[in-house]
Amino acid sequence: MKKATSELLAQESADWHHRGLIDAELFNRLGQRYDRKGAASRGLIAWLGLAAAFLLGMAILTAVGLMMNSPVAGGVLLLIVAGGLWYAGIRMATHPLQRHPFSGSALVTIGLSALYGAMWLMATASSDDFSGSRMSSLLVLTGLVAAATAYAYHLRWPLLLSLICLFHGVGAWHSYAGGGAYVADIQDPAVMALFAALCTAFGLWHQQAEERSWASLAGFGRLYVIFGLLYLNVSLWFLSLDAYGNNHALAWVWEFTLVCIAQIGLGARLKDGKLTGFGVVFLAIDLYTRLFEQFWDRLSLGWLLLLAGLSAALLGWMFERRAQRATP
C-alpha cells in the first residue's frame, strides 16, 4: 500500500473516531493496520510545533502589549490572533479530505480560549473594579460562541470548552492552594444542581436524537450527560456536608442518596454506563462521607474499617447472587 494511501486511511479513521462514528476498539484496530511506522512520531512533532508556535506568538504579543503599556492594545492583538486561529482551524477541520481534523479542532478551541483572554484584557482596561459577575458574563459569552461554533461545524472540542465555560460561569470556581492541593467551590450549589440536572436531561434527549436525525452531531449528548452528572452529584454532595451550615442537611443527604440510586437504576434501564458509573461512584462517596461524619469519632479506626469491609463484602455477595438468578 502506498504511503499516501495509508496515511489518508489513518487520518480518516481518526476523524471517524473524533466524530463518534466508530468506537475506540475499532479505531485502535484500524490504526494498527493503516498507521505506518513513524506516524506517531510525526504526530507528536506536529503537536509540539503547534504548541511552540502558539506559545511564541503569545510571548510576542505580550511583549508588544507591555511595551505599549496598554491592556487594550494587548487585547486587540489577542483578538486578532483569536480570529486568525479560529479561521485557520475551521478551514482545517472542515476540509473535504480531512487531513488535519485534530489540529483543526485544536486551533479552533485555542482561538476561542484566546477570545476569552482578549475580552478579559479589554474589560480590565475599561474598569478597575473587575468583579466576579463580570468574569462570569465573559465566560458565559465565550461558552455561547463556542457552542455556536460546535453546532455550526459539527466539532466536539469547542463544545467541551463551551460546557467548561458555562458551568464556571454559573458559579463553579477552583483555585490552587499550594503544596499540590487545589480548592473547589460552588457559589450556589442548589442552583448549580438544578442547572446540571437540566443539562443531563438535555444530554439524554440529545443522545436519542443523534440516533435518528442528528447523526452528524454524534458524541455531543455524551458530553452534556458527563458534565451534567459530574456537577449535579458534586453540588448535592456539597449540600449534604455540615460545612455549609445547612439547617436541612439531613434532607440533602437523603436527596443526594436517592439521586445516586436513581442514576444507577436509570442507567441499568437505559443500558447507559455513564449513569450507572456516576451513580455507583458518588453513592460510595456518600456512604464514606456519612461513615466519616457519624462514626469516625465514635468508633476506633479498626472497628470502622472492619464494619465497612464486611458491609462491602456482604453487598457484593448479594449483588452477585441476584445477577446469577437473573442470568438465563
Long-range contacts (C-beta under 8 A, 24 or more apart in sequence): 1-34, 3-36, 6-34, 6-35, 6-36, 7-36, 7-39, 8-97, 8-99, 9-34, 10-34, 10-35, 10-36, 10-39, 11-98, 11-99, 11-100, 11-101, 12-98, 14-101, 14-102, 15-98, 15-101, 18-101, 18-102, 18-105, 18-156, 19-154, 19-156, 19-216, 19-218, 19-219, 20-156, 20-218, 20-219, 20-222, 21-218, 46-103, 47-103, 50-103, 50-106, 50-107, 54-85, 54-110, 57-81, 65-121, 70-125, 71-121, 71-122, 71-124, 71-125, 72-121, 72-122, 72-125, 74-121, 75-118, 75-119, 75-120, 75-121, 75-122, 75-125, 76-118, 76-122, 78-114, 78-117, 78-118, 78-121, 79-114, 79-115, 79-118, 79-119, 79-122, 81-111, 81-114, 82-111, 82-112, 82-114, 82-115, 82-117, 82-118, 83-111, 84-111, 85-110, 85-111, 85-114, 86-111, 86-112, 86-115, 86-149, 87-111, 90-149, 90-153, 93-153, 93-155, 94-153, 105-155, 105-156, 105-157, 105-158, 106-157, 108-149, 108-153, 108-155, 108-157, 108-158, 109-146, 109-157, 109-158, 109-160, 109-161, 112-142, 112-145, 112-146, 112-149, 112-158, 112-161, 113-142, 113-161, 115-142, 115-145, 116-142, 116-165, 136-168, 136-169, 136-170, 136-171, 137-169, 138-169, 139-165, 139-166, 139-168, 139-169, 140-165, 140-166, 140-169, 140-170, 143-169, 150-220, 151-217, 151-220, 154-216, 154-217, 156-219, 156-220, 156-223, 159-220, 159-223, 160-223, 163-199, 163-223, 163-224, 163-227, 167-192, 167-195, 167-196, 167-227, 167-231, 170-195, 172-231, 184-234, 186-231, 186-234, 186-235, 186-238, 189-235, 189-236, 189-238, 189-239, 189-244, 190-235, 190-239, 192-231, 192-235, 193-231, 193-232, 193-235, 193-236, 193-239, 195-231, 196-227, 196-228, 196-229, 196-230, 196-231, 196-232, 196-235, 197-228, 197-232, 198-228, 199-224, 199-227, 199-228, 199-231, 200-224, 200-225, 200-228, 200-229, 200-232, 201-228, 202-228, 203-227, 203-228, 204-270, 204-272, 222-274, 225-272, 225-274, 225-275, 226-274, 229-263, 229-274, 229-275, 229-278, 230-278, 232-259, 233-259, 233-260, 233-278, 233-282, 237-282, 237-285, 237-286, 237-289, 240-286, 240-289, 241-289, 242-293, 253-286, 253-290, 256-282, 256-286, 257-283, 257-286, 260-286
